[in-house]
């Protein structure tokens, strides 16, 4: 899936912290560093996706001040993908040579 971002937006992939290293502030330090670098590069907003069933990640993002923008539901069936976000729905192919693009307005 590809997101079409607005000017000044950047997409940040999540960081995984092994269970043995959790509760040491590593996730916060990684995100603080990334946020500083993004600001320095001129970005105004950082977007990320968090799996709602991953309660550790949800809790960590909320503790950092992240605000949920939307819930996304994805269903893949016979080469087609259905994406539903809020009141938006998109259907398309996703795979080699095919990208399902979601505009940032959906978020």
C-alpha positions, 0 to 999 in steps of 0.5 A: 500500500502506498500513501499519498502524503500532503506537503510537510508530512512524512511517514515513519515506520514503527520501531520494534523493541525486544521484550527483554529491552522494554521499559527502558525508554528505548522506544521514546528515545528512538521516536524523539530522535526521529522527530527532531530529525524530521523537524530539522528536515522541514516536516511538520507532521509525522504519520504512522500506522499502529496495529490496534491489537498490539497493545504495547505499541498502542500504549507507547504511541499514546504515551508519546502524544500520538493521536489516533486519526482513523481506523483502517480495515483491510481485506484481501481477496482473490488479488483485490484489496478492500480498504475502509477508513472512516467513511472512505472505501477503496478497492484495488489491486496490490502486489508486484506492479500494482499499488493501492494508493491512499490519499492522506485525506483518508486519514 
